[in-house]
Amino acid sequence: MTPRRVLRWISWAVVLGLLTFFIYALENYMVEQGVMGDGAGQQNADFPRAVLDKLGDLSVYEKVAENRRLSLYYEPLTSSIAVEDKETGAVWLSASDVSDEEAGGSQLLKDSLKSPFNFSYADIGRPTHEVVSSNLISGSPTIGKEAVDNGIRVTYQFDNLGLQFAIEFTLDEDRLVVSVPVTEIREQGNYALVSIEPVPNLGAASDRDKGYMFYPDGSGAISFFKESHPQYREKYSALVYGSEDIFERNGQRAENAYLPVFGVHKNGRGFVAYITEGEFESKIHYAPSGYLVNVNRVSAEFLYRREYSAAIRKGEYARRVETGMRAFDHQVVYHFLPKGRAEYSDMAQIYREYLIQSGKLHRTIEKNKRTIPLALNLFMGVKEERVLKDRFVQATTFEQAENIVQQLKSAGVEEMSVIVKGWMTGGYGDFPDGTAAAGELGGASGLKRLARTMKENGLELFLNFNNVHANADNLGVRKMSAVMKDPGRLPLQNYYGDSLLLNAVTAASRFDSGHKQTLSGYGASGIDFEAYGDLAVADHSEWNPLTREGTVGQWLSMLRESREMNGKAAVHGGNQYVLHLADRLSDLPLEDSRYVFTDEAVPFYPMIVHGSIPYSGDIPLNIHHDQRQGFLRWVEYGSMPLYELTWREPEELRFTEYRKLFSSAFGQWAPVIIEQYRELNERLGHTWGLAMTSHRKLERNVYETGYEDGTRVIVNYGSIPYETEGTTVKPLDYAVLTKEVGE
């Protein structure tokens, strides 16, 4: 072998050796503590394991407040808190008492289970804003404590971030009140506070605990603690009152968190927690065991900034965080349940009492009302797009609607709440809606005659009206100034740019300048406002900027004015903020979003509003995939029976944008409606004005709903009979047990 070839082999050996060493070094490289900077997620050596391991022992805490029912304790090194319930004997800790071995996951995740809060922040001085999550164990703040009435205020100062905030813990009878005052937030430098999640581990449960957690997904949902479960890739995380990414929703539909409430039932004790301040800027999280760690936890997160995609050049976007803070006080109340009352139905009763006492829920149903109204949507007309000239498709004229109502009335349908859709010029979907009655349907005179007939028969008529959505073609040159915008000042719109949201100030101006007078002039019972109870969107328009609460405030002012002029008002959706004004709620889900970790959908929302406000579901029976199951869900959830009908055959609509009515002809459905209305009122009419007080699962596919007079309704969705107290409930049937029968 020549010397040159030997040298070449040696050179290759050196290169390969260096490459191998480099790969080994990368695989075994460990970042030095603190090098990644600013306490952004690293484990903190200032909290020795001995301190964290003792947070489940009440003896290391000092008592800082006490009343007849509760005692509040504080641990000075970690600022952890504990609440002792003298009635039930429960001790509720802000630090999870699940062992590290049982929790699993990284040490960083295990330590986060001991933290009294989580928080997130971003460096807004950079071109792209990465949101960093941290907690007390990782962030190493300076902690200060100050006594306040019935509790303490704890201040956290992160010198390396230039951030400071305070959390107050106070006792109020059988409640722990957790507050984050916005006046105590300080920001110095480039770091901006994004969110704070106080006491995220309060009520945390292991796989061995018995019970479940409740979260406000749609009608309500619960997830049980269980020793056998998969590793989940997602958790329940919902912005209260609905996501702002309304045009980006795809895949599985996620139902709204209509109520800012959640709860824990753990080993026979429990609490219900509800956000009383700042709910428009809050999220509710439920993390099942198996998501990151083997611990079940549910909590509220308070938001101060949103992330968004900012356009930096054509076709390119960067993630940004709002520079301005959404400066709102936040407060969540933990109401500890009495002894022997820890079920989700008990949570609902306590939350209902809070809403009534605070004026957030009003009553429109008379206490002695014994008739369940028929909820009837009548679809009137819609445009069919054509090459030369669009055609207005008549599905139901005003005269035909009058015939429908009179025929049902003469057949014994005594109570009806009717909504007419697509009644205006342009028909349904030509948003924002106008107020002129379509001439093809009978014009203003026909609509007035229909309204008069309804009133003479003691029936409700609501005119469906949408001044939230907007079609780009209807906005003209005002498109950029009349619509809602995101934090980057870009219109909130769908992918094609033809569907937008009307700025609420613009909508209110139009409403006040003539819409409300025209609508009132038809003589209907009220207006049915589309989307008011489903959306809460912040508007970053240059001309009329609004927070989420500000947008809703504009909508509620129109709702209030309309109610004063017409007598009643109806709302699509049921976000809590409409419950003090609405006379009817529609399009409410009678189920949850069906997340893989959810074990049961529960009628938590119906237990709040039943007996106070009439409500109907979001799927009319005539287009339900399983009509018997849909009927039984009305029975179990106490809702009005709902149908959406047309006079003509639905084939007339097949070339329009409104194609969901595959079976809607009144002539076909009239006998079914009359029979089901009669059955529901004969068996359940006496419960209409009563509060729903209980709900439980008796066995697989069998559920029981209870009312304040002692009536119990048992629904059997299964395929085998269910026997109880001498009564047999047949498959796909139900039984009504009055108090006398049950005794």
C-alpha positions in Angstrom: 0.0 0.0 0.0 1.5 3.3 -1.0 2.1 6.1 1.5 -0.5 8.3 -0.2 -3.2 5.6 0.1 -2.3 5.1 3.8 -2.6 8.8 4.4 -6.0 8.9 2.7 -7.3 6.0 4.9 -6.1 7.8 8.1 -7.8 11.0 7.0 -11.1 9.2 6.4 -10.8 7.5 9.8 -10.2 10.9 11.5 -13.2 12.4 9.7 -15.5 9.5 10.7 -14.3 9.6 14.3 -15.0 13.3 14.6 -18.4 12.8 13.1 -19.2 10.0 15.5 -18.1 12.1 18.4 -20.2 15.0 17.2 -23.3 12.8 17.0 -22.7 11.3 20.4 -22.2 14.8 21.9 -25.5 16.0 20.4 -27.4 13.0 21.7 -26.0 13.4 25.2 -26.0 17.2 25.5 -27.7 18.7 28.5 -28.5 22.3 28.8 -26.9 24.0 31.8 -29.5 25.1 34.4 -30.8 28.6 33.5 -29.0 28.9 30.2 -32.3 28.9 28.3 -33.1 32.1 30.1 -35.6 33.9 32.2 -37.1 31.0 34.2 -38.9 29.8 31.0 -39.8 26.3 32.2 -36.7 25.0 33.9 -36.9 23.2 37.2 -36.2 25.4 40.1 -33.6 24.4 42.7 -35.0 26.8 45.3 -37.8 24.3 46.2 -36.3 21.2 47.7 -38.2 18.0 47.3 -38.8 17.8 51.1 -40.9 21.0 50.9 -42.9 19.9 47.9 -43.5 16.4 49.3 -45.1 17.8 52.5 -47.7 19.9 50.8 -50.3 17.2 51.4 -49.8 17.6 55.2 -52.0 20.3 56.7 -49.5 20.7 59.6 -47.0 22.6 57.5 -49.6 25.3 56.7 -50.7 28.3 58.8 -54.3 29.3 59.3 -55.0 32.7 57.8 -58.8 32.9 57.8 -61.8 31.0 59.2 -65.6 31.2 59.3 -68.4 28.9 60.4 -68.0 26.4 57.6 -64.4 26.8 56.2 -60.8 27.4 57.3 -58.2 28.8 54.9 -54.5 27.7 55.3 -51.3 29.1 53.7 -47.9 27.5 53.2 -45.3 30.3 53.2 -42.5 28.8 51.2 -44.6 27.8 48.1 -47.6 30.0 48.8 -49.8 26.9 48.4 -53.2 27.1 50.0 -55.6 24.6 51.6 -59.3 24.8 52.5 -60.7 22.7 55.2 -64.5 22.0 55.1 -65.7 21.5 58.6 -69.0 20.1 57.6 -67.8 17.3 55.2 -64.3 16.9 56.6 -62.7 17.4 53.2 -59.4 19.2 52.8 -59.0 20.8 49.4 -55.4 21.5 48.4 -54.0 23.8 45.7 -51.1 21.3 45.4 -52.0 17.8 44.1 -51.5 15.1 46.7 -50.9 12.5 44.0 -47.5 10.9 44.4 -44.8 11.5 41.8 -44.6 7.8 41.0 -48.4 7.6 40.3 -48.5 10.9 38.4 -45.8 9.9 35.9 -44.4 12.2 33.3 -41.3 14.4 33.5 -40.1 16.0 36.8 -41.1 19.4 35.4 -44.7 18.2 34.9 -44.7 16.6 38.4 -43.6 19.8 40.0 -46.3 21.8 38.1 -48.8 19.7 40.0 -47.6 21.3 43.2 -47.8 24.9 41.9 -50.5 27.2 43.2 -50.8 28.7 39.7 -49.7 28.4 36.0 -49.0 31.4 33.9 -47.8 32.2 30.4 -45.9 35.1 28.8 -44.3 36.1 25.6 -41.4 38.3 24.5 -43.2 40.9 22.3 -39.9 42.6 21.4 -39.1 39.7 18.9 -40.5 39.4 15.4 -42.3 36.2 16.3 -43.9 35.8 19.7 -43.5 32.4 21.3 -45.8 31.9 24.2 -44.0 30.3 27.1 -45.8 28.4 29.9 -44.4 28.4 33.4 -45.4 28.1 37.1 -44.2 29.0 40.6 -41.8 26.0 40.8 -40.2 26.9 37.5 -40.4 30.6 37.6 -38.8 31.3 41.0 -40.6 34.5 41.9 -40.2 36.7 45.0 -43.3 36.0 47.1 -45.1 38.6 49.3 -48.1 38.0 51.5 -50.6 40.6 52.8 -53.7 40.1 54.9 -57.0 41.2 53.5 -60.6 40.8 54.9 -61.3 37.1 55.4 -58.2 36.0 53.6 -54.8 36.9 52.0 -53.3 38.5 49.0 -50.2 36.8 47.6 -47.9 38.9 45.3 -45.5 37.2 42.8 -42.7 39.2 41.3 -40.6 37.7 38.5 -37.5 40.0 38.4 -36.0 38.1 35.5 -39.1 38.7 33.4 -40.2 42.1 34.7 -43.6 40.7 35.5 -45.7 40.9 38.7 -49.2 39.9 39.6 -51.2 39.1 42.7 -53.8 36.5 43.6 -56.3 37.0 46.4 -57.8 34.1 48.4 -60.8 34.9 50.6 -63.6 33.0 52.3 -67.3 33.9 51.9 -69.6 31.5 53.9 -69.2 28.2 52.1 -67.2 29.6 49.2 -63.5 30.2 48.4 -63.2 33.3 46.2 -60.1 33.5 44.1 -59.4 36.9 42.5 -56.8 38.4 40.2 -57.0 42.2 40.3 -55.8 43.8 37.1 -54.5 46.8 39.0 -51.8 44.5 40.6 -50.4 43.4 37.2 -47.0 45.1 36.4 -45.1 44.7 33.1 -41.6 46.2 32.6 -39.5 45.4 29.6 -40.4 43.2 26.6 -42.1 40.4 28.4 -46.0 40.5 28.3 -48.4 38.5 30.4 -50.6 36.2 28.4 -52.6 34.3 31.0 -52.9 33.2 34.6 -54.4 29.9 35.7 -54.9 30.1 39.5 -55.1 26.9 41.6 -55.1 24.6 38.6 -54.8 21.5 40.8 -57.5 22.3 43.4 -59.6 19.1 43.5 -57.1 17.1 41.4 -57.8 13.4 41.6 -55.8 10.3 41.0 -57.0 7.2 39.1 -57.8 5.5 42.4 -60.2 8.2 43.6 -63.9 7.7 43.1 -66.0 10.2 41.3 -65.8 12.5 38.2 -65.3 16.0 36.9 -67.9 18.1 35.2 -67.2 20.7 32.5 -69.6 22.8 30.4 -69.3 21.2 27.0 -72.6 21.8 25.3 -75.4 20.6 27.5 -72.8 19.4 30.0 -70.3 16.5 30.3 -68.6 14.4 32.9 -65.5 12.2 32.9 -65.0 9.6 35.6 -61.8 8.8 37.4 -60.6 5.4 36.2 -57.5 3.2 36.7 -57.6 1.9 33.1 -57.3 4.6 30.5 -55.3 5.4 27.4 -52.8 8.2 27.0 -54.8 11.1 25.6 -53.4 13.5 23.0 -55.8 16.4 23.9 -57.7 17.9 26.7 -60.9 19.9 27.0 -60.0 23.5 26.6 -62.9 25.9 25.8 -63.0 29.7 25.6 -66.1 30.7 27.6 -69.0 31.7 25.3 -67.4 30.2 22.2 -64.3 30.3 20.2 -63.3 33.4 18.3 -61.9 31.4 15.4 -65.4 31.0 14.0 -64.3 30.7 10.4 -61.5 28.2 11.1 -63.6 25.5 12.6 -63.2 22.2 10.8 -63.6 18.5 11.6 -65.5 17.6 14.7 -67.9 20.3 15.9 -67.0 21.7 19.3 -70.0 22.8 21.3 -69.9 26.1 23.2 -69.1 26.5 26.8 -72.4 28.3 27.4 -71.8 28.7 31.1 -68.6 29.6 32.9 -68.8 26.8 35.4 -67.1 23.5 36.2 -67.1 21.1 39.2 -65.5 18.1 41.0 -67.2 15.1 42.7 -64.4 13.4 44.6 -64.9 10.5 47.1 -68.3 11.7 48.1 -67.4 15.4 48.4 -67.4 18.1 45.9 -67.5 21.7 44.7 -69.0 23.7 41.9 -66.8 26.6 40.6 -68.1 29.5 38.5 -66.4 32.6 37.1 -68.1 35.7 38.3 -65.8 38.4 36.8 -63.9 38.4 33.6 -65.6 35.4 32.1 -65.5 36.9 28.6 -61.7 36.6 28.8 -61.5 33.1 30.4 -61.0 29.5 29.4 -62.1 26.3 31.2 -59.8 23.3 31.0 -60.4 19.7 31.9 -57.3 17.5 31.6 -58.1 13.8 32.0 -55.6 11.4 33.6 -53.5 10.2 30.8 -53.0 13.6 29.3 -49.3 14.4 30.1 -49.7 13.0 33.6 -51.9 10.5 35.4 -53.9 13.1 37.3 -57.4 14.4 36.6 -57.8 18.2 37.0 -60.2 21.0 36.0 -59.6 24.7 36.2 -60.2 28.2 34.9 -57.6 30.2 33.0 -57.7 34.0 32.9 -56.6 35.6 29.6 -55.0 38.9 29.0 -53.7 38.6 25.5 -54.5 36.5 22.4 -52.3 34.9 19.9 -53.0 35.6 16.2 -51.4 35.2 12.8 -50.0 38.5 11.5 -49.3 39.0 7.8 -45.6 40.0 7.3 -45.5 39.8 3.5 -47.6 38.3 0.8 -48.5 34.7 1.6 -46.4 34.7 4.8 -47.6 34.9 8.4 -46.0 35.0 11.8 -47.5 34.1 15.2 -47.9 37.2 17.3 -49.4 38.2 20.7 -51.5 41.3 21.2 -49.3 44.2 22.4 -52.2 45.7 24.4 -53.5 44.0 27.5 -57.2 43.0 27.8 -57.4 44.7 31.2 -60.2 43.0 33.2 -60.5 41.9 36.8 -61.0 38.1 37.1 -62.7 36.1 39.8 -63.7 32.5 40.2 -65.7 31.2 43.1 -65.4 27.7 44.5 -68.7 26.7 46.2 -68.2 23.7 48.4 -71.1 21.4 48.3 -73.0 20.3 51.5 -72.6 16.9 53.0 -74.4 14.2 50.9 -74.9 16.6 47.9 -71.9 16.2 45.6 -73.5 15.2 42.3 -73.7 17.3 39.1 -77.4 17.9 39.7 -76.5 19.4 43.1 -73.9 21.6 41.3 -76.6 22.7 38.9 -79.0 23.6 41.7 -76.5 25.8 43.5 -75.4 27.5 40.3 -79.0 28.1 39.3 -79.6 29.8 42.7 -76.5 32.0 42.2 -77.8 33.1 38.8 -81.3 33.9 40.1 -80.0 35.8 43.1 -77.5 37.8 41.0 -80.2 38.7 38.5 -78.5 36.8 35.7 -81.4 34.4 35.1 -85.0 35.6 34.8 -88.3 33.7 34.7 -90.7 33.9 31.7 -92.6 30.7 32.4 -95.5 31.0 34.9 -95.0 28.7 37.9 -98.4 27.0 37.3 -98.0 26.6 33.6 -98.9 23.1 32.6 -98.6 23.1 28.8 -95.4 22.4 26.8 -95.4 24.6 23.7 -94.7 23.3 20.3 -91.5 24.9 18.9 -92.1 25.3 15.2 -89.7 26.8 12.6 -91.3 27.7 9.3 -88.9 28.1 6.4 -90.3 30.7 4.0 -88.0 31.5 1.1 -84.4 31.6 -0.3 -82.7 32.7 -3.5 -81.6 30.1 -6.1 -78.6 31.4 -8.0 -78.8 31.2 -11.8 -76.7 32.4 -14.7 -78.8 35.2 -15.9 -81.1 36.1 -13.0 -81.6 34.6 -9.5 -84.9 33.0 -8.7 -86.7 33.4 -5.3 -87.9 30.0 -4.2 -91.1 30.0 -2.2 -91.2 27.2 0.4 -94.0 28.7 2.5 -95.9 31.9 2.0 -97.4 33.9 4.8 -100.9 32.7 3.9 -99.7 29.1 4.0 -98.0 29.7 7.3 -101.4 30.9 8.6 -103.0 27.8 7.3 -100.4 25.6 9.1 -101.0 27.4 12.4 -104.8 27.2 12.1 -104.8 23.5 11.2 -102.6 22.7 14.2 -104.7 24.8 16.5 -107.9 23.2 15.5 -106.3 19.8 16.0 -105.6 20.6 19.6 -102.1 22.1 19.6 -102.9 24.9 22.1 -99.5 26.4 22.6 -97.1 27.2 19.8 -93.9 29.3 19.6 -93.3 29.9 15.9 -90.2 31.3 14.2 -90.4 32.3 10.5 -87.1 32.1 8.6 -86.3 33.6 5.3 -89.3 35.9 5.4 -87.5 39.1 4.1 -86.6 40.3 0.6 -83.8 38.2 -0.6 -84.8 35.3 1.5 -82.7 33.4 4.0 -78.9 33.8 3.9 -78.8 37.2 2.2 -76.9 38.6 5.2 -77.1 41.1 6.9 -80.9 40.7 6.8 -83.1 43.5 5.6 -86.5 44.3 7.1 -88.8 44.4 4.1 -91.1 41.5 3.9 -90.7 39.5 0.6 -93.3 40.3 -1.9 -93.1 36.8 -3.3 -94.4 35.5 0.1 -97.2 38.0 0.5 -95.5 41.2 1.4 -96.0 43.4 4.5 -99.7 42.9 4.5 -99.4 39.2 4.5 -96.9 39.2 7.3 -99.1 41.5 9.4 -102.1 39.3 8.9 -100.1 36.3 10.0 -98.9 38.1 13.1 -102.5 39.2 13.9 -103.8 35.6 13.5 -101.1 34.4 15.9 -102.0 36.9 18.5 -105.7 36.3 18.2 -105.0 32.6 19.0 -102.7 33.4 21.9 -99.6 32.1 20.1 -96.1 33.4 19.7 -94.6 34.6 16.4 -90.9 35.5 16.2 -89.2 37.0 13.1 -85.8 35.5 12.5 -83.3 38.3 12.0 -79.5 38.2 11.4 -77.5 41.4 11.7 -74.3 39.6 12.7 -73.2 37.8 9.6 -72.6 39.6 6.3 -72.1 38.7 2.7 -69.3 40.6 1.0 -71.5 41.5 -1.9 -73.9 43.3 0.4 -71.3 45.6 1.9 -70.1 47.5 -1.1 -67.4 50.1 -0.6 -67.9 49.9 3.2 -66.5 46.4 3.5 -63.3 47.5 5.2 -65.0 49.8 7.7 -68.2 47.9 8.5 -66.8 44.5 9.5 -65.1 42.9 12.5 -61.3 42.6 12.3 -58.7 40.5 14.0 -55.7 41.9 16.0 -53.8 42.3 12.7 -56.5 44.6 11.4 -57.6 42.0 8.8 -61.3 41.3 8.3 -62.6 38.2 10.1 -63.8 36.2 7.1 -64.0 32.7 5.7 -61.4 31.2 3.3 -63.1 32.7 0.2 -63.5 36.1 1.7 -67.3 36.2 0.9 -68.6 35.7 4.5 -67.8 38.2 7.2 -69.1 39.5 10.5 -70.8 43.0 10.8 -69.3 45.4 13.3 -71.7 45.5 16.3 -71.6 49.3 16.4 -72.5 49.5 12.7 -75.3 46.9 13.3 -76.7 48.9 16.3 -76.6 52.1 14.3 -78.6 50.5 11.4 -81.0 48.9 13.9 -81.7 52.2 15.7 -82.0 54.2 12.5 -85.0 52.2 11.2 -84.8 48.5 11.5 -86.4 48.3 14.9 -89.4 50.4 13.9 -90.0 48.4 10.8 -89.7 45.1 12.6 -92.0 46.2 15.4 -94.5 47.4 12.8 -95.3 43.9 11.7 -97.0 43.1 15.0 -95.1 39.9 15.8 -94.4 38.8 19.4 -90.8 39.6 19.0 -87.5 39.2 17.0 -85.5 36.0 16.9 -81.9 37.2 17.0 -79.6 34.9 15.2 -76.1 34.3 16.7 -76.5 36.6 19.7 -76.3 33.6 22.1 -73.6 31.7 20.2 -70.8 34.2 19.6 -68.7 36.6 21.6 -66.1 38.2 19.4 -63.5 40.9 20.0 -63.4 43.5 17.2 -60.1 45.2 16.4 -61.6 47.6 13.8 -59.8 51.0 13.5 -63.1 52.8 13.6 -65.2 50.9 16.2 -63.0 48.6 18.3 -64.8 46.5 20.8 -63.8 43.8 23.4 -65.8 40.6 23.4 -67.9 42.1 26.2 -68.3 45.3 24.3 -69.6 43.4 21.2 -72.1 41.5 23.3 -73.1 44.8 25.0 -74.1 46.2 21.6 -76.1 43.1 20.8 -77.8 43.1 24.2 -78.8 46.7 23.8 -80.7 45.8 20.6 -82.2 42.7 22.3 -83.4 44.9 25.1 -84.8 47.6 22.9 -86.6 45.1 20.7 -88.1 43.4 23.8 -89.4 46.7 25.1 -91.0 47.5 21.8 -92.5 44.0 21.0 -92.9 42.4 24.4 -90.6 39.4 23.8 -87.3 38.5 22.3 -85.8 35.1 21.2 -82.2 34.2 20.9 -80.2 31.5 19.1 -77.8 29.8 21.5 -77.7 30.2 25.2 -74.6 31.9 26.4 -75.2 33.0 30.0 -75.3 36.7 29.3 -78.7 36.3 27.5 -80.5 34.5 30.3 -81.7 37.8 31.9 -83.4 39.0 28.7 -84.4 36.1 26.4 -87.9 34.8 26.3 -87.0 31.8 24.2 -83.8 29.9 23.5 -83.3 27.9 20.4 -80.5 25.8 18.7 -79.3 24.5 22.1 -77.3 21.3 21.9 -78.9 18.4 23.7 -75.6 16.6 23.9 -71.9 17.3 24.2 -69.0 17.4 21.7 -68.2 13.7 22.2 -64.6 14.0 23.1 -63.0 10.6 23.5 -62.4 11.1 27.2 -66.0 12.1 28.0 -68.0 9.4 29.6 -71.5 10.9 29.7 -73.4 13.9 28.4 -75.6 15.4 31.1 -78.4 17.9 31.1 -76.6 20.5 33.2 -77.8 23.4 31.1 -81.5 22.2 31.1 -81.3 22.0 34.9 -80.4 25.7 34.9 -83.1 27.0 32.7 -86.0 24.5 32.9 -89.1 26.1 34.4 -87.6 29.6 33.7 -87.1 30.0 30.0 -88.5 27.9 27.1 -85.8 26.2 25.1 -85.5 23.8 22.1 -82.7 21.8 20.7 -80.6 22.3 17.5 -82.0 19.3 15.5 -85.6 19.3 14.4 -87.2 15.9 14.6 -88.1 15.8 11.0 -84.4 15.8 10.0 -83.1 13.8 13.0 -81.1 10.7 12.1 -83.0 8.7 14.7 -86.4 10.1 15.4 -87.3 7.9 18.3 -84.0 8.7 20.1 -84.6 12.4 19.3 -88.1 12.2 20.9 -86.8 10.5 24.0 -84.1 13.1 24.3 -86.8 15.8 24.5 -88.4 13.7 27.3 -85.1 13.3 29.2 -83.9 16.9 28.8 -87.3 18.6 29.2 -87.2 20.6 26.0 -89.9 21.8 23.7 -90.7 19.5 20.8 -89.0 21.0 17.7 -89.8 20.7 14.0 -88.8 22.8 10.9 -91.4 22.7 8.2 -92.4 24.0 4.8 -95.7 24.1 3.0 -94.2 22.8 -0.2 -92.1 19.7 -0.7 -88.4 20.3 0.2 -87.3 19.3 -3.3 -88.0 22.9 -4.2 -84.8 23.8 -2.2 -82.5 21.3 -3.8 -80.6 23.9 -5.9 -80.3 26.5 -3.2 -77.9 27.1 -0.3 -80.5 25.7 2.1 -80.6 22.0 1.4 -80.8 20.4 4.9 -84.6 20.0 4.8 -84.9 16.7 3.1 -88.2 16.0 4.8 -90.3 19.0 5.8 -93.7 19.1 4.1 -96.4 20.0 6.6 -98.9 17.6 5.0 -96.6 14.7 5.8 -95.7 15.8 9.4 -98.9 17.2 10.7 -100.3 13.9 12.1 -97.0 13.1 13.8 -96.8 16.6 15.4 -100.3 16.4 16.7 -99.9 13.0 18.2 -96.5 13.7 19.8 -97.7 17.1 21.2 -100.8 15.4 22.7 -98.6 12.7 24.3 -96.0 15.0 25.8 -98.6 17.3 27.3 -100.8 14.5 28.7 -97.8 12.8 30.4 -95.4 15.7 31.1 -97.3 19.0 30.7 -97.5 19.5 34.5 -93.7 19.7 34.7 -93.3 22.6 32.3 -93.2 25.3 34.9 -91.1 23.3 37.4 -87.4 23.4 38.1 -85.5 20.2 37.1 -83.8 19.2 40.3 -82.1 15.9 39.6 -80.7 13.6 36.9 -78.8 10.3 37.2 -77.9 7.2 35.2 -79.7 4.2 36.6 -78.0 1.6 34.5 -76.6 1.4 31.0 -78.9 3.3 28.6 -81.4 4.2 31.3 -81.7 7.7 32.8 -83.9 9.4 35.4 -84.8 13.1 35.5 -86.5 14.5 38.6 -88.6 17.7 39.1 -89.3 19.8 42.2 -92.8 18.3 42.7 -91.4 14.8 43.0 -92.1 13.7 39.5 -89.5 11.3 38.0 -89.1 10.5 34.4 -87.3 7.3 33.4 -86.0 7.0 29.8 -84.9 3.7 28.4 -82.7 4.0 25.3 -81.7 0.3 25.5 -82.9 -2.8 23.9 -84.2 -4.7 27.0 -86.9 -3.7 29.5 -86.0 -1.9 32.8 -87.9 -2.8 36.0 -88.4 -0.3 38.8 -90.9 0.0 41.7 -93.4 -2.3 40.0 -93.1 -0.4 36.7 -91.7 -1.7 33.5 -90.0 0.7 31.1 -90.0 -0.9 27.7 -87.0 -0.5 25.3 -87.0 2.9 23.5 -89.7 4.1 25.8 -90.2 6.1 29.0 -92.2 6.1 32.2 -93.5 9.0 34.3 -93.6 8.4 38.1 -95.5 10.9 40.2 -94.7 11.4 43.8 -97.7 9.3 44.9 -96.5 6.4 42.7 -93.0 6.6 44.0 -94.0 6.6 47.7 
